[in-house]
Amino acid sequence: MVNRLVRKATMMTGTLVLFVGMYGCNSTSTGAGTGAGDDDGNDNANAPCTDLTYENFVGTMDGFMATYCTTCHSSALTGAERQGATEGIDFDTMAGVVAQLNGIRERAVEAVQDGDGSPMPPQTADAFPTADEVDQLAEWIGCEAQASPSAPGFKK
């Protein structure tokens, strides 16, 4: 919720400020790769940003992408099976997801949370993520971007 308010406040001033972690790690996270220590003086540079991973949240058989995205965005689909999804934008591998982090953030997080733009999944979809699932996706994207800041398609 705070992330949405920060983004809204930033947009209201007319100034575009993009933080890599704007949707990322919550305040209780350790911050992957920050090198920051915790209150006990321990170095958490290699601690995960979030407990959400590609393997347990995004890429499983019943994960976010399989549930809401790969019915159209799958490399196994062609032509009309893709229901209008652009060829080559596929979310059935981690590489495919990471290559599109910025677009996923814009359409599956921001457009859904703001209620404008072209949200994904589209209104014709059979299933829609809950607000909590969208927030989890935003958290995972922010943390994945910190772990892979050179991911193609990710805007800093």
C-alpha positions, -999 to 999 in steps of 0.1 A, spaced: 0 0 0 28 24 8 44 16 -26 12 27 -43 10 59 -23 46 68 -31 40 61 -68 8 82 -68 25 110 -49 54 109 -74 30 110 -103 10 138 -89 41 161 -87 46 155 -124 81 141 -118 89 106 -129 111 89 -105 117 52 -110 131 32 -81 144 -3 -88 129 -14 -55 97 7 -57 76 -24 -58 103 -46 -43 113 -58 -10 90 -50 19 105 -33 49 111 -65 68 132 -79 40 170 -80 42 176 -65 8 195 -88 -15 229 -76 -24 228 -44 -4 256 -54 19 236 -40 48 239 -57 81 211 -64 105 207 -51 140 230 -78 153 258 -66 130 255 -97 107 261 -91 70 231 -100 50 246 -93 16 236 -127 3 203 -130 21 172 -132 -2 152 -101 -8 119 -121 -4 109 -157 2 91 -156 -32 111 -172 -59 105 -182 -95 104 -218 -84 78 -213 -56 57 -185 -68 61 -176 -105 71 -208 -124 54 -237 -107 26 -257 -124 1 -238 -104 22 -206 -100 13 -171 -111 24 -174 -147 7 -207 -153 -25 -196 -137 -28 -162 -153 -4 -158 -182 6 -189 -201 -28 -196 -215 -18 -170 -241 20 -163 -234 34 -198 -240 61 -209 -265 39 -240 -271 11 -219 -286 9 -204 -321 -15 -183 -341 -50 -181 -328 -41 -203 -298 -23 -172 -284 -55 -152 -283 -37 -121 -296 -5 -124 -274 26 -112 -293 47 -141 -307 79 -144 -287 66 -129 -255 64 -161 -235 63 -167 -198 68 -205 -196 105 -201 -187 124 -179 -162 144 -164 -191 111 -154 -208 97 -138 -176 130 -120 -167 133 -107 -203 99 -90 -198 100 -78 -162 93 -42 -172 63 -50 -193 49 -75 -167 53 -48 -140 35 -22 -162 6 -44 -173 1 -70 -146 9 -48 -116 6 -10 -123 -23 -12 -147 -42 -36 -124 -35 -15 -93 -43 18 -109 -73 6 -129 -61 22 -161 -40 13 -191 -42 -22 -206 -41 -46 -176 -31 -82 -179 -48 -106 -178 -73 -90 -201 -110 -86 -191 -118 -117 -213 -96 -140 -192 -111 -168 -172 -91 -161 -140 -78 -130 -124 -52 -125 -96 -63 -113 -62 -49 -80 -49 -25 -100 -27 -12 -120 -56 -6 -88 -76 13 -74 -46 33 -106 -44 41 -104 -81 53 -68 -76 74 -78 -47 90 -107 -67 96 -84 -97 114 -58 -75 136 -84 -59 143 -102 -91 153 -69 -106 178 -63 -78 192 -98 -82 194 -94 -120 197 -57 -127 209 -63 -162 178 -83 -171 168 -73 -206 137 -52 -207 140 -39 -171 141 -2 -168 159 12 -138 
